[in-house]
Amino acid sequence: MPAARPAQLPSQRGSADETVAAGTTVDHLTETYRAHYRSLLGLAALLLDDTASCEDVVQEAFIRVHSARNRVREPEKTLAYLRQTVVNLSRSALRRRILGLKLLSKPMPDMASAEEGAYDQLERDALIKAMKGLQRRQREVLVLRYFADMTEAQVAETLGVSLGSVKAYGSRGIAALRVVMEAQA
Protein backbone atom coordinates (compact mmCIF):
# COMPACT_ATOMS: atom_id res chain seq x y z
CA MET A 1 0.00 0.00 0.00
CA PRO A 2 1.64 3.29 -1.00
CA ALA A 3 2.40 5.80 1.69
CA ALA A 4 -0.28 8.40 2.21
CA ARG A 5 0.49 12.06 1.65
CA PRO A 6 1.02 14.06 4.82
CA ALA A 7 -2.03 16.06 5.86
CA GLN A 8 -1.92 19.71 4.91
CA LEU A 9 -2.81 22.49 7.26
CA PRO A 10 -5.89 24.50 6.29
CA SER A 11 -3.70 27.47 5.40
CA GLN A 12 -1.75 25.31 2.90
CA ARG A 13 -4.84 24.09 1.01
CA GLY A 14 -6.49 25.80 -1.86
CA SER A 15 -9.69 27.77 -1.36
CA ALA A 16 -11.77 24.97 -2.91
CA ASP A 17 -10.89 22.55 -0.05
CA GLU A 18 -11.19 24.66 3.08
CA THR A 19 -13.32 22.25 5.11
CA VAL A 20 -11.96 19.06 6.68
CA ALA A 21 -14.17 16.01 6.19
CA ALA A 22 -15.10 14.18 9.37
CA GLY A 23 -14.06 10.55 9.56
CA THR A 24 -11.08 8.25 9.44
CA THR A 25 -8.03 9.72 7.71
CA VAL A 26 -5.93 7.85 5.19
CA ASP A 27 -2.98 8.08 7.61
CA HIS A 28 -5.05 6.48 10.39
CA LEU A 29 -6.23 3.74 8.04
CA THR A 30 -2.63 3.11 6.93
CA GLU A 31 -1.52 2.74 10.55
CA THR A 32 -4.46 0.45 11.25
CA TYR A 33 -3.41 -1.65 8.24
CA ARG A 34 0.15 -1.93 9.50
CA ALA A 35 -0.89 -2.75 13.07
CA HIS A 36 -3.85 -5.08 12.50
CA TYR A 37 -3.53 -6.72 9.07
CA ARG A 38 -2.20 -10.00 10.52
CA SER A 39 -4.86 -10.25 13.23
CA LEU A 40 -7.62 -9.60 10.69
CA LEU A 41 -6.07 -12.21 8.41
CA GLY A 42 -6.13 -14.67 11.30
CA LEU A 43 -9.76 -13.82 11.99
CA ALA A 44 -10.64 -14.54 8.36
CA ALA A 45 -8.58 -17.76 8.48
CA LEU A 46 -10.69 -19.09 11.31
CA LEU A 47 -13.90 -18.33 9.43
CA LEU A 48 -12.69 -19.50 5.99
CA ASP A 49 -10.51 -22.42 4.99
CA ASP A 50 -7.94 -21.21 2.48
CA THR A 51 -5.27 -18.53 2.66
CA ALA A 52 -6.06 -16.91 -0.68
CA SER A 53 -9.69 -16.29 0.26
CA CYS A 54 -8.61 -14.91 3.64
CA GLU A 55 -6.21 -12.46 2.02
CA ASP A 56 -8.88 -11.43 -0.49
CA VAL A 57 -11.44 -10.85 2.26
CA VAL A 58 -9.09 -8.73 4.38
CA GLN A 59 -7.92 -6.67 1.41
CA GLU A 60 -11.52 -6.11 0.32
CA ALA A 61 -12.39 -5.05 3.89
CA PHE A 62 -9.65 -2.40 3.85
CA ILE A 63 -10.76 -1.21 0.41
CA ARG A 64 -14.35 -0.86 1.57
CA VAL A 65 -13.39 0.94 4.76
CA HIS A 66 -11.13 3.24 2.75
CA SER A 67 -14.02 4.02 0.39
CA ALA A 68 -16.36 4.67 3.32
CA ARG A 69 -13.83 6.31 5.65
CA ASN A 70 -15.83 9.55 5.87
CA ARG A 71 -18.73 7.60 7.37
CA VAL A 72 -16.54 6.32 10.23
CA ARG A 73 -16.93 9.42 12.39
CA GLU A 74 -14.89 8.10 15.31
CA PRO A 75 -11.43 6.91 14.21
CA GLU A 76 -11.11 4.64 17.27
CA LYS A 77 -13.95 2.55 15.83
CA THR A 78 -12.10 1.86 12.58
CA LEU A 79 -10.81 -1.51 13.81
CA ALA A 80 -14.29 -2.59 14.92
CA TYR A 81 -15.66 -1.54 11.53
CA LEU A 82 -12.91 -3.57 9.82
CA ARG A 83 -13.62 -6.65 11.97
CA GLN A 84 -17.31 -6.47 11.15
CA THR A 85 -16.50 -6.09 7.46
CA VAL A 86 -14.16 -9.13 7.57
CA VAL A 87 -16.87 -11.23 9.26
CA ASN A 88 -19.51 -10.13 6.73
CA LEU A 89 -17.24 -10.71 3.74
CA SER A 90 -16.27 -14.14 5.11
CA ARG A 91 -19.95 -15.05 5.35
CA SER A 92 -20.46 -13.92 1.76
CA ALA A 93 -17.46 -15.94 0.57
CA LEU A 94 -18.80 -19.04 2.28
CA ARG A 95 -22.24 -18.50 0.73
CA ARG A 96 -20.69 -18.21 -2.73
CA ARG A 97 -18.56 -21.29 -2.11
CA ILE A 98 -21.55 -23.36 -0.98
CA LEU A 99 -23.47 -22.31 -4.07
CA GLY A 100 -20.48 -23.26 -6.23
CA LEU A 101 -20.23 -26.67 -4.56
CA LYS A 102 -23.91 -27.29 -5.22
CA LEU A 103 -23.33 -26.56 -8.90
CA LEU A 104 -20.26 -28.84 -9.20
CA SER A 105 -20.98 -32.17 -10.84
CA LYS A 106 -18.63 -34.10 -8.54
CA PRO A 107 -17.07 -33.01 -5.26
CA MET A 108 -13.37 -32.30 -5.10
CA PRO A 109 -11.40 -34.67 -2.84
CA ASP A 110 -10.30 -33.32 0.51
CA MET A 111 -6.86 -34.87 0.76
CA ALA A 112 -4.09 -33.84 3.08
CA SER A 113 -0.59 -33.48 1.63
CA ALA A 114 2.13 -35.97 2.53
CA GLU A 115 4.03 -33.33 4.52
CA GLU A 116 1.22 -32.91 7.03
CA GLY A 117 2.39 -35.59 9.42
CA ALA A 118 3.38 -33.60 12.48
CA TYR A 119 1.33 -34.09 15.64
CA ASP A 120 0.66 -30.37 16.05
CA GLN A 121 -0.69 -30.13 12.53
CA LEU A 122 -2.97 -33.11 13.10
CA GLU A 123 -4.30 -31.59 16.29
CA ARG A 124 -4.85 -28.24 14.57
CA ASP A 125 -6.63 -29.98 11.70
CA ALA A 126 -8.87 -31.79 14.16
CA LEU A 127 -9.77 -28.53 15.88
CA ILE A 128 -10.50 -26.79 12.59
CA LYS A 129 -12.67 -29.72 11.51
CA ALA A 130 -14.50 -29.61 14.82
CA MET A 131 -14.97 -25.83 14.45
CA LYS A 132 -16.47 -26.33 10.98
CA GLY A 133 -18.99 -28.71 12.52
CA LEU A 134 -20.32 -26.01 14.83
CA GLN A 135 -23.27 -23.83 14.05
CA ARG A 136 -22.29 -20.65 12.22
CA ARG A 137 -23.03 -18.34 15.19
CA GLN A 138 -21.20 -20.61 17.65
CA ARG A 139 -18.13 -20.62 15.40
CA GLU A 140 -18.25 -16.83 14.93
CA VAL A 141 -18.59 -16.21 18.69
CA LEU A 142 -15.69 -18.54 19.54
CA VAL A 143 -13.44 -17.07 16.84
CA LEU A 144 -14.11 -13.48 17.86
CA ARG A 145 -14.01 -14.21 21.60
CA TYR A 146 -10.89 -16.38 21.79
CA PHE A 147 -8.90 -15.69 18.62
CA ALA A 148 -9.63 -11.99 18.21
CA ASP A 149 -9.50 -11.64 22.02
CA MET A 150 -12.65 -9.57 22.11
CA THR A 151 -14.82 -9.18 25.20
CA GLU A 152 -18.30 -10.67 25.19
CA ALA A 153 -19.75 -7.17 24.83
CA GLN A 154 -17.55 -6.47 21.80
CA VAL A 155 -18.55 -9.78 20.22
CA ALA A 156 -22.23 -8.95 20.82
CA GLU A 157 -21.80 -5.55 19.18
CA THR A 158 -19.84 -6.96 16.23
CA LEU A 159 -22.38 -9.70 15.50
CA GLY A 160 -25.40 -7.58 16.34
CA VAL A 161 -26.75 -9.97 18.99
CA SER A 162 -27.43 -9.65 22.72
CA LEU A 163 -24.80 -10.32 25.38
CA GLY A 164 -26.85 -13.29 26.61
CA SER A 165 -26.83 -14.78 23.11
CA VAL A 166 -23.04 -14.45 22.95
CA LYS A 167 -22.72 -16.28 26.29
CA ALA A 168 -25.13 -19.01 25.18
CA TYR A 169 -23.48 -19.51 21.78
CA GLY A 170 -20.04 -19.54 23.39
CA SER A 171 -21.01 -22.04 26.08
CA ARG A 172 -22.75 -24.38 23.64
CA GLY A 173 -19.89 -24.08 21.15
CA ILE A 174 -17.24 -24.99 23.73
CA ALA A 175 -19.35 -27.91 24.95
CA ALA A 176 -19.75 -29.20 21.39
CA LEU A 177 -16.00 -28.82 20.72
CA ARG A 178 -15.18 -30.68 23.94
CA VAL A 179 -17.39 -33.63 22.94
CA VAL A 180 -15.88 -33.86 19.44
CA MET A 181 -12.27 -33.45 20.58
CA GLU A 182 -12.63 -36.02 23.41
CA ALA A 183 -14.18 -38.50 20.97
CA GLN A 184 -11.13 -38.17 18.71
CA ALA A 185 -8.62 -38.66 21.56
C-alpha positions as CSV (number, residue, x, y, z in Angstrom):
1,M,0.0,0.0,0.0
2,P,1.6,3.3,-1.0
3,A,2.4,5.8,1.7
4,A,-0.3,8.4,2.2
5,R,0.5,12.1,1.7
6,P,1.0,14.1,4.8
7,A,-2.0,16.1,5.9
8,Q,-1.9,19.7,4.9
9,L,-2.8,22.5,7.3
10,P,-5.9,24.5,6.3
11,S,-3.7,27.5,5.4
12,Q,-1.8,25.3,2.9
13,R,-4.8,24.1,1.0
14,G,-6.5,25.8,-1.9
15,S,-9.7,27.8,-1.4
16,A,-11.8,25.0,-2.9
17,D,-10.9,22.5,-0.1
18,E,-11.2,24.7,3.1
19,T,-13.3,22.2,5.1
20,V,-12.0,19.1,6.7
21,A,-14.2,16.0,6.2
22,A,-15.1,14.2,9.4
23,G,-14.1,10.6,9.6
24,T,-11.1,8.2,9.4
25,T,-8.0,9.7,7.7
26,V,-5.9,7.8,5.2
27,D,-3.0,8.1,7.6
28,H,-5.0,6.5,10.4
29,L,-6.2,3.7,8.0
30,T,-2.6,3.1,6.9
31,E,-1.5,2.7,10.6
32,T,-4.5,0.4,11.2
33,Y,-3.4,-1.7,8.2
34,R,0.2,-1.9,9.5
35,A,-0.9,-2.8,13.1
36,H,-3.9,-5.1,12.5
37,Y,-3.5,-6.7,9.1
38,R,-2.2,-10.0,10.5
39,S,-4.9,-10.3,13.2
40,L,-7.6,-9.6,10.7
41,L,-6.1,-12.2,8.4
42,G,-6.1,-14.7,11.3
43,L,-9.8,-13.8,12.0
44,A,-10.6,-14.5,8.4
45,A,-8.6,-17.8,8.5
46,L,-10.7,-19.1,11.3
47,L,-13.9,-18.3,9.4
48,L,-12.7,-19.5,6.0
49,D,-10.5,-22.4,5.0
50,D,-7.9,-21.2,2.5
51,T,-5.3,-18.5,2.7
52,A,-6.1,-16.9,-0.7
53,S,-9.7,-16.3,0.3
54,C,-8.6,-14.9,3.6
55,E,-6.2,-12.5,2.0
56,D,-8.9,-11.4,-0.5
57,V,-11.4,-10.9,2.3
58,V,-9.1,-8.7,4.4
59,Q,-7.9,-6.7,1.4
60,E,-11.5,-6.1,0.3
61,A,-12.4,-5.0,3.9
62,F,-9.7,-2.4,3.8
63,I,-10.8,-1.2,0.4
64,R,-14.4,-0.9,1.6
65,V,-13.4,0.9,4.8
66,H,-11.1,3.2,2.7
67,S,-14.0,4.0,0.4
68,A,-16.4,4.7,3.3
69,R,-13.8,6.3,5.6
70,N,-15.8,9.5,5.9
71,R,-18.7,7.6,7.4
72,V,-16.5,6.3,10.2
73,R,-16.9,9.4,12.4
74,E,-14.9,8.1,15.3
75,P,-11.4,6.9,14.2
76,E,-11.1,4.6,17.3
77,K,-14.0,2.5,15.8
78,T,-12.1,1.9,12.6
79,L,-10.8,-1.5,13.8
80,A,-14.3,-2.6,14.9
81,Y,-15.7,-1.5,11.5
82,L,-12.9,-3.6,9.8
83,R,-13.6,-6.6,12.0
84,Q,-17.3,-6.5,11.2
85,T,-16.5,-6.1,7.5
86,V,-14.2,-9.1,7.6
87,V,-16.9,-11.2,9.3
88,N,-19.5,-10.1,6.7
89,L,-17.2,-10.7,3.7
90,S,-16.3,-14.1,5.1
91,R,-20.0,-15.0,5.4
92,S,-20.5,-13.9,1.8
93,A,-17.5,-15.9,0.6
94,L,-18.8,-19.0,2.3
95,R,-22.2,-18.5,0.7
96,R,-20.7,-18.2,-2.7
97,R,-18.6,-21.3,-2.1
98,I,-21.6,-23.4,-1.0
99,L,-23.5,-22.3,-4.1
100,G,-20.5,-23.3,-6.2
101,L,-20.2,-26.7,-4.6
102,K,-23.9,-27.3,-5.2
103,L,-23.3,-26.6,-8.9
104,L,-20.3,-28.8,-9.2
105,S,-21.0,-32.2,-10.8
106,K,-18.6,-34.1,-8.5
107,P,-17.1,-33.0,-5.3
108,M,-13.4,-32.3,-5.1
109,P,-11.4,-34.7,-2.8
110,D,-10.3,-33.3,0.5
111,M,-6.9,-34.9,0.8
112,A,-4.1,-33.8,3.1
113,S,-0.6,-33.5,1.6
114,A,2.1,-36.0,2.5
115,E,4.0,-33.3,4.5
116,E,1.2,-32.9,7.0
117,G,2.4,-35.6,9.4
118,A,3.4,-33.6,12.5
119,Y,1.3,-34.1,15.6
120,D,0.7,-30.4,16.1
121,Q,-0.7,-30.1,12.5
122,L,-3.0,-33.1,13.1
123,E,-4.3,-31.6,16.3
124,R,-4.8,-28.2,14.6
125,D,-6.6,-30.0,11.7
126,A,-8.9,-31.8,14.2
127,L,-9.8,-28.5,15.9
128,I,-10.5,-26.8,12.6
129,K,-12.7,-29.7,11.5
130,A,-14.5,-29.6,14.8
131,M,-15.0,-25.8,14.5
132,K,-16.5,-26.3,11.0
133,G,-19.0,-28.7,12.5
134,L,-20.3,-26.0,14.8
135,Q,-23.3,-23.8,14.0
136,R,-22.3,-20.6,12.2
137,R,-23.0,-18.3,15.2
138,Q,-21.2,-20.6,17.6
139,R,-18.1,-20.6,15.4
140,E,-18.3,-16.8,14.9
141,V,-18.6,-16.2,18.7
142,L,-15.7,-18.5,19.5
143,V,-13.4,-17.1,16.8
144,L,-14.1,-13.5,17.9
145,R,-14.0,-14.2,21.6
146,Y,-10.9,-16.4,21.8
147,F,-8.9,-15.7,18.6
148,A,-9.6,-12.0,18.2
149,D,-9.5,-11.6,22.0
150,M,-12.7,-9.6,22.1
151,T,-14.8,-9.2,25.2
152,E,-18.3,-10.7,25.2
153,A,-19.7,-7.2,24.8
154,Q,-17.5,-6.5,21.8
155,V,-18.6,-9.8,20.2
156,A,-22.2,-9.0,20.8
157,E,-21.8,-5.6,19.2
158,T,-19.8,-7.0,16.2
159,L,-22.4,-9.7,15.5
160,G,-25.4,-7.6,16.3
161,V,-26.8,-10.0,19.0
162,S,-27.4,-9.7,22.7
163,L,-24.8,-10.3,25.4
164,G,-26.8,-13.3,26.6
165,S,-26.8,-14.8,23.1
166,V,-23.0,-14.4,22.9
167,K,-22.7,-16.3,26.3
168,A,-25.1,-19.0,25.2
169,Y,-23.5,-19.5,21.8
170,G,-20.0,-19.5,23.4
171,S,-21.0,-22.0,26.1
172,R,-22.7,-24.4,23.6
173,G,-19.9,-24.1,21.2
174,I,-17.2,-25.0,23.7
175,A,-19.3,-27.9,25.0
176,A,-19.8,-29.2,21.4
177,L,-16.0,-28.8,20.7
178,R,-15.2,-30.7,23.9
179,V,-17.4,-33.6,22.9
180,V,-15.9,-33.9,19.4
181,M,-12.3,-33.5,20.6
182,E,-12.6,-36.0,23.4
183,A,-14.2,-38.5,21.0
184,Q,-11.1,-38.2,18.7
185,A,-8.6,-38.7,21.6
